[in-house]
Amino acid sequence: MAKLTHDDILAYLEEATILELNDLVKAIEEKFGVTAAAPVAVAAAPAEAASAEPTEVSVILTDVGASKVGVIKVVREITGLGLVEAKGLVDKAPSPIKENISADEAEEIKKKLVEAGATVEIK
């Protein structure tokens, strides 16, 4: 096999389609056991903020209420589940709707579910 120069590789990358580049990335990931995901820097939170409130919470559906259909619609909207899966989740109440999310997102979800007639708890 002929040795490729950097210029040869760069010329190929300039001419390749997005699909070809995507396939190349996948092949490199599989061949070398690496990932092309960008590293995420994690900043340390001040000690005071960490003790004040949890950073990740879960939204628990505790009771469906009178409007089960409305609650199922909201659960589908929130989770992206299909009708059968969302109904199953609602039927199993108390059940977690979303876990390990920010407190702000949890409050928005709680508001939507309460408006639909459900009883919700944030843990």
Contact map, one row per residue, 1 for C-alpha under 8 A:
111000000000000000000000000000000000000000000000000000000000000000000000000000000000000000000000000000000000000000000000000
111100000000000000000000000000000000000000000000000000000000000000000000000000000000000000000000000000000000000000000000000
111110000000000000000000000000000000000000000000000000000000000000000000000000000000000000000000000000000000000000000000000
011111011000000000000000000000000000000000000000000000000000000000000000000000000000000000000000000000000000000000000000000
001111111000000000000000000000000000000000000000000000000000000000000000000000000000000000000000000000000000000000000000000
000111111100000000000000000000000000000000000000000000000000000000000000000000000000000000000000000000000000000000000000000
000011111110000000000000000000000000000000000000000000000000000000000000000000000000000000000000000000000000000000000000000
000111111111000000000000000000000000000000000000000000000000000000000000000000000000000000000000000000000000000000000000000
000111111111100000000000000000000000000000000000000000000000000000000000000000000000000000000000000000000000000000000000000
000001111111110000000000000000000000000000000000000000000000000000000000000000000000000000000000000000000000000000000000000
000000111111111000000000000000000000000000000000000000000000000000000000000000000000000000000000000000000000000000000000000
000000011111111100000000000000000000000000000000000000000000000000000000000000000000000000000000000000000000000000000000000
000000001111111100001000000000000000000000000000000000000000000000000000000000000000000000000000000000000000000000000000000
000000000111111100000000000000000000000000000000000000000000000000000000000000000000000000000000000000000000000000000000000
000000000011111110000000000000000000000000000000000000000000000000000000000000000000000000000000000000000000000000000000000
000000000001111111011000000000000000000000000000000000000000000000000000000000000000000000000000000000000000000000000000000
000000000000001111111000000000000000000000000000000000000000000000000000000000000000000000000000000000000000000000000000000
000000000000000111111100000000000000000000000000000000000000000000000000000000000000000000000000000000000000000000000000000
000000000000000011111110000000000000000000000000000000000000000000000000000000000000000000000000000000000000000000000000000
000000000000000111111111000000000000000000000000000000000000000000000000000000000000000000000000000000000000000000000000000
000000000000100111111111100000000000000000000000000000000000000000000000000000000000000000000000000000000000000000000000000
000000000000000001111111110000000000000000000000000000000000000000000000000000000000000000000000000000000000000000000000000
000000000000000000111111111000000000000000000000000000000000000000000000000000000000000000000000000000000000000000000000000
000000000000000000011111111100000000000000000000000000000000000000000000000000000000000000000000000000000000000000000000000
000000000000000000001111111110000001000000000000000000000000000000000000000000000000000000000000000000000000000000000000000
000000000000000000000111111111000000000000000000000000000000000000000000000000000000000000000000000000000000000000000000000
000000000000000000000011111111100000000000000000000000000000000000000000000000000000000000000000000000000000000000000000000
000000000000000000000001111111111100000000000000000000000000000000000000000000000000000000000000000000000000000000000000000
000000000000000000000000111111111111000000000000000000000000000000000000000000000000000000000000000000000000000000000000000
000000000000000000000000011111111100000000000000000000000000000000000000000000000000000000000000000000000000000000000000000
000000000000000000000000001111111000000000000000000000000000000000000000000000000000000000000000000000000000000000000000000
000000000000000000000000000111111100000000000000000000000000000000000000000000000000000000000000000000000000000000000000000
000000000000000000000000000111111110000000000000000000000000000000000000000000000000000000000000000000000000000000000000000
000000000000000000000000000111011111000000000000000000000000000000000000000000000000000000000000000000000000000000000000000
000000000000000000000000000010001111100000000000000000000000000000000000000000000000000000000000000000000000000000000000000
000000000000000000000000100010000111110000000000000000000000000000000000000000000000000000000000000000000000000000000000000
000000000000000000000000000000000011111000000000000000000000000000000000000000000000000000000000000000000000000000000000000
000000000000000000000000000000000001111100000000000000000000000000000000000000000000000000000000000000000000000000000000000
000000000000000000000000000000000000111110000000000000000000000000000000000000000000000000000000000000000000000000000000000
000000000000000000000000000000000000011111000000000000000000000000000000000000000000000000000000000000000000000000000000000
000000000000000000000000000000000000001111100000000000000000000000000000000000000000000000000000000000000000000000000000000
000000000000000000000000000000000000000111110000000000000000000000000000000000000000000000000000000000000000000000000000000
000000000000000000000000000000000000000011111000000000000000000000000000000000000000000000000000000000000000000000000000000
000000000000000000000000000000000000000001111100000000000000000000000000000000000000000000000000000000000000000000000000000
000000000000000000000000000000000000000000111110110000000000000000000000000000000000000000000000000000000000000000000000000
000000000000000000000000000000000000000000011111110000000000000000000000000000000000000000000000000000000000000000000000000
000000000000000000000000000000000000000000001111111000000000000000000000000000000000000000000000000000000000000000000000000
000000000000000000000000000000000000000000000111111100000000000000000000000000000000000000000000000000000000000000000000000
000000000000000000000000000000000000000000001111111110000000000000000000000000000000000000000000000000000000000000000000000
000000000000000000000000000000000000000000001111111111100000000000000000000000000000000000000000000000000000000000000000000
000000000000000000000000000000000000000000000011111111000000000000000000000000000000000000000000000000000000000000000000000
000000000000000000000000000000000000000000000001111111000000000000000000000000000000000000000000000000000000000000000000000
000000000000000000000000000000000000000000000000111111100000000000000000000000000000000000000000000000000000000000000000000
000000000000000000000000000000000000000000000000011111111000000000000000000000000000000000000000000000100000000000000000000
000000000000000000000000000000000000000000000000010011111000000000000000000000000000000000000000000011100000000000000000000
000000000000000000000000000000000000000000000000000001111100000000000000000000000000000000000000001111100000000000000000000
000000000000000000000000000000000000000000000000000001111110000000000000000000000000000000000000001111100100000000000000011
000000000000000000000000000000000000000000000000000000011111000000000000000000000000000000000001111110000100000000000000011
000000000000000000000000000000000000000000000000000000001111100000000000000000000000000000000001111000000100110000000001111
000000000000000000000000000000000000000000000000000000000111110000000000000000000000000000000111110000000000000000000001111
000000000000000000000000000000000000000000000000000000000011111100000000000000000000000001001111100000000000000000000111100
000000000000000000000000000000000000000000000000000000000001111100000000000000000000000000001110000000000000000000000111100
000000000000000000000000000000000000000000000000000000000000111110000000000000000000000000001100000000000000000000000111000
000000000000000000000000000000000000000000000000000000000000111111110010000000000000000001001000000000000000000000001110000
000000000000000000000000000000000000000000000000000000000000001111110000000000000000000000000000000000000000000000001110000
000000000000000000000000000000000000000000000000000000000000000111110000000000000000000000000000000000000000000000001100000
000000000000000000000000000000000000000000000000000000000000000111111110000000000000000000000000000000000000000000011100000
000000000000000000000000000000000000000000000000000000000000000111111111000000000000000001000000000000000000000000001000000
000000000000000000000000000000000000000000000000000000000000000000111111100000000000000000000000000000000000000000000000000
000000000000000000000000000000000000000000000000000000000000000000111111110000000000000000000000000000000000000000011000000
000000000000000000000000000000000000000000000000000000000000000100111111111000000000000001000000000000000000000010011100000
000000000000000000000000000000000000000000000000000000000000000000011111111100000010011001000000000000000000000000000000000
000000000000000000000000000000000000000000000000000000000000000000001111111110000000010000000000000000000000000000000000000
000000000000000000000000000000000000000000000000000000000000000000000111111111000000000000000000000000000000000110010000000
000000000000000000000000000000000000000000000000000000000000000000000011111111111000010001000000100000000000000010000000000
000000000000000000000000000000000000000000000000000000000000000000000001111111111110010000000000000000000000000000000000000
000000000000000000000000000000000000000000000000000000000000000000000000111111111000000000000000000000000000000000000000000
000000000000000000000000000000000000000000000000000000000000000000000000011111110000000000000000000000000000100000000000000
000000000000000000000000000000000000000000000000000000000000000000000000001111111000000000000000110000000000000000000000000
000000000000000000000000000000000000000000000000000000000000000000000000001111111100000000000000000000000000000000000000000
000000000000000000000000000000000000000000000000000000000000000000000000001110111110110000000000000000000000000000000000000
000000000000000000000000000000000000000000000000000000000000000000000000000100011111110000000000000000000000000000000000000
000000000000000000000000000000000000000000000000000000000000000000000001000100001111111000000000000000000000000000000000000
000000000000000000000000000000000000000000000000000000000000000000000000000000000111111100000000000000000000000000000000000
000000000000000000000000000000000000000000000000000000000000000000000000000000001111111110000000000000000000000000000000000
000000000000000000000000000000000000000000000000000000000000000000000001101100001111111111000000000000000000000000000000000
000000000000000000000000000000000000000000000000000000000000000000000001000000000011111111100000000000000000000000000000000
000000000000000000000000000000000000000000000000000000000000000000000000000000000001111111110000000000000000000000000000000
000000000000000000000000000000000000000000000000000000000000000000000000000000000000111111111010100000000000000000000000000
000000000000000000000000000000000000000000000000000000000000100100010011001000000000011111111010000000000000000000000000000
000000000000000000000000000000000000000000000000000000000000000000000000000000000000001111111000000000000000000000000000000
000000000000000000000000000000000000000000000000000000000000000000000000000000000000000111111110000000000000000000000000000
000000000000000000000000000000000000000000000000000000000000111100000000000000000000000011111110000000000000000000000000000
000000000000000000000000000000000000000000000000000000000001111000000000000000000000000000011111000000000000000000000000000
000000000000000000000000000000000000000000000000000000000001110000000000000000000000000011011111100000000000000000000000000
000000000000000000000000000000000000000000000000000000000111100000000000000000000000000000000111111000000000000000000000000
000000000000000000000000000000000000000000000000000000000111100000000000001000100000000010000011111000000000000000000000000
000000000000000000000000000000000000000000000000000000000111000000000000000000100000000000000001111110000000000000000000000
000000000000000000000000000000000000000000000000000000011110000000000000000000000000000000000001111110000000000000000000000
000000000000000000000000000000000000000000000000000000011100000000000000000000000000000000000000011111000000000000000000000
000000000000000000000000000000000000000000000000000000111100000000000000000000000000000000000000011111101100000000000000000
000000000000000000000000000000000000000000000000000000111000000000000000000000000000000000000000000111111100000000000000000
000000000000000000000000000000000000000000000000000001111000000000000000000000000000000000000000000011111110000000000000000
000000000000000000000000000000000000000000000000000000000000000000000000000000000000000000000000000001111111000000000000000
000000000000000000000000000000000000000000000000000000000000000000000000000000000000000000000000000011111111100000000000000
000000000000000000000000000000000000000000000000000000001110000000000000000000000000000000000000000011111111110000000000010
000000000000000000000000000000000000000000000000000000000000000000000000000000000000000000000000000000111111111000000000000
000000000000000000000000000000000000000000000000000000000000000000000000000000000000000000000000000000011111111100000000000
000000000000000000000000000000000000000000000000000000000010000000000000000001000000000000000000000000001111111110000000000
000000000000000000000000000000000000000000000000000000000010000000000000000000000000000000000000000000000111111111000001110
000000000000000000000000000000000000000000000000000000000000000000000000000000000000000000000000000000000011111111100000000
000000000000000000000000000000000000000000000000000000000000000000000000010000000000000000000000000000000001111111110000000
000000000000000000000000000000000000000000000000000000000000000000000010011000000000000000000000000000000000111111111111000
000000000000000000000000000000000000000000000000000000000000000000000000000000000000000000000000000000000000011111111111000
000000000000000000000000000000000000000000000000000000000000000000000000000000000000000000000000000000000000001111111100000
000000000000000000000000000000000000000000000000000000000000000000100110010000000000000000000000000000000000000111111100000
000000000000000000000000000000000000000000000000000000000000000111110110000000000000000000000000000000000000000011111110000
000000000000000000000000000000000000000000000000000000000000111111100010000000000000000000000000000000000000000011111111000
000000000000000000000000000000000000000000000000000000000000111110000000000000000000000000000000000000000000000011001111100
000000000000000000000000000000000000000000000000000000000011111000000000000000000000000000000000000000000000010011000111110
000000000000000000000000000000000000000000000000000000000011110000000000000000000000000000000000000000000000010000000011111
000000000000000000000000000000000000000000000000000000001111000000000000000000000000000000000000000000000100010000000001111
000000000000000000000000000000000000000000000000000000001111000000000000000000000000000000000000000000000000000000000000111
